[in-house]
């Protein structure tokens, strides 16, 4: 045996004796502590509530933060902090009670709608934040990635799985001092196609070239812009065709807004809540209407560039109690106030302006389709009579395509309307439901469909306990969107809610 190995063995032997001594001493001390000095109870780890959100940057940038903070207040957890990750679109909202017995953790990963779907399907998220409704193309893309057992589109669109929690508004933005107040969709399209290159061509400064700004084609907003304005379904192809961009494409909407606000010749499109110091324009349409993104028109989904914000649960997977509690908060009054605070449009019922009914009455005999559809005088009069001395609510019932079944927002709006009408302030009001259709197809069939849908909503409200509810079918009269534009005609297939004070 070498001296080195002998020394190592000696050291190991000495250390073992020390460990034995320490173990014996620890045993004696523990006995003394137990028999003489009562041990101090160790605090239990806090009960942690965790919800993982993944998807849309538009929703995750601020709305998710506002919801998490509102939830912490509801749970009376005062110690709220934000833990940021390496990426600016990743953060955790942490809240703890004073006694540290309860902890809330809302994890937000806002890397885009498509990324959120994949996270949900892989079990890495409890809720998918989406800036648009799920499509079959979304699900097929997930199947091609090899994700097993991807649910069907029908499963995703079931109430409780698909939850509409607010509305985002795309806005065309310019420099605050640009004298132009509105542009038509055609003018915007011509600018981005290179056919309009100077502001003088649309009534602005004749010597000022148009400075175009665009988002990355991977963003939901670029996809919306390309489909709604440019008429192109492939966002990559669409954005690649834009000539002479004033700046490289933006991944973050706030940055685009700042760039437009800093360029007197600039124009760009981003979410209205992220416009910062840029100014939003009114939007002209092909049928002559001129629409501003006012809170009421956005809530009623009459502004053509408003789009729904969704929280999707995983179809077929039991919803964890914490996730169900977060959804309940998001859909209720506290959550909707938080949505509004974030800059998105909430879904709480709002009343129309004082002159709204008169303006709609003046247009009651128009189908906004270039004069092709002739509205029957009896239907125009029925509309004027039904809305006399009435206020329009922003609640607008819409349906699953081709059916009388309410869509996911409408299902939640049934509850919202019943709750509103049960408040003392509304005890003297009666509800009138006006059903409308598009102008496409047979006039009589459209009018019948509009009445059937109004009756279907009436039946649901009566079953929920409301009384004094009237249903009227108007057909294609008094539309809120162009019927000669395929991108907007679906907005006319709806049931509106009007309130009249009982005499």
Protein Blocks (a to p, Z undefined) as FASTA:
>chain_A
ZZklmmmmmmmmmmmmmmmmmmmmmmmmmmmmmmmmccddddddddddddddedjfklmm
mmmmmmmmmmmmmnopabgcddddfblkbccdddddfkopaccddddddebjklmmmmmm
nopafbdcdfbdcdfklmmmmmmnopahiacfklmmpghjaccfbdcdddddddfklmbf
bdcfklmmmmmnopambfklnopafklccddddddfkbmklmmmmmmmnopablklmmmm
pghifbdcdfbfklmmmmmmmpmkbccdddfklnmmaccdddddfkopacdfdfklmmno
pafkbccddddddehiacdfklmmmmmmmmmmklmmmmmmnopacfbdcdddfklmmmmm
mmmmpghloomaccdfklmmmmmmmmgoiacdfbdcdddehiabdcfklmmmmmmmmmmm
mpmklmmpccdddddddfedjfklmmmmmmmmmmmmmmmmmmnopahiacddebjghiab
dfkbfklmmmmgccdddddddZZ
